[in-house]
């Protein structure tokens, strides 16, 4: 039988030869960083790139503020991980969608950064 969607618990780590994905996992660094637990961390082991993906569903009035907050919040972590993990690039990808379905002007740009097809 299939597990009902409300009982599904995703694995904290998924990995293959090319990618490693952390779900809701604290990222430890040499320095103490206040915000070190993005919702999703996607590491491309071949290209040496990392994407810090954080998801938010705010009210319509807080949409732009929340997107900016995510970028500011995870910038110190991105800088530290780039050096510590020897990455070519660490990108912060805020996925912010309001409770009524509104998105910011940069929403499509952020989704394209994920290279989903």
C-alpha positions, -999 to 999 in steps of 0.1 A, spaced: 0 0 0 10 36 -5 19 59 23 -7 87 27 7 121 18 1 134 54 23 106 68 52 109 43 85 120 59 112 127 33 147 115 39 171 141 52 198 132 27 194 120 -9 225 114 -30 237 100 -63 269 104 -83 262 139 -94 240 155 -67 236 156 -30 204 170 -15 199 179 22 163 185 34 159 206 65 194 199 78 217 222 98 249 230 78 279 231 101 306 256 94 339 268 111 323 300 121 291 304 141 264 315 117 229 323 130 210 311 100 225 278 90 194 256 82 179 263 48 149 242 38 168 225 10 205 224 1 213 211 -34 249 203 -41 261 196 -76 293 175 -70 304 177 -106 300 214 -112 310 223 -76 280 245 -71 255 247 -42 220 261 -41 205 271 -7 167 270 -13 144 284 13 106 284 9 81 309 24 44 315 21 38 350 35 8 373 34 5 394 2 18 425 19 50 408 31 59 392 -2 88 414 -13 101 418 22 102 381 28 121 374 -4 147 401 5 149 387 41 157 352 28 186 365 7 200 387 35 195 359 60 215 332 41 243 354 26 268 348 54 261 310 51 266 311 13 299 330 17 312 305 43 301 274 24 318 286 -8 351 287 10 347 257 33 333 233 7 355 248 -22 325 255 -44 326 275 -76 293 291 -68 268 292 -39 234 306 -49 205 316 -26 172 307 -41 142 321 -23 110 304 -33 84 329 -20 47 325 -30 20 344 -11 -10 327 5 -31 339 -24 -7 327 -51 11 361 -58 48 360 -67 75 386 -70 89 398 -103 120 377 -97 101 345 -89 106 331 -125 143 340 -124 147 320 -91 129 290 -105 151 291 -137 181 290 -114 169 256 -102 170 243 -138 139 223 -134 124 209 -166 
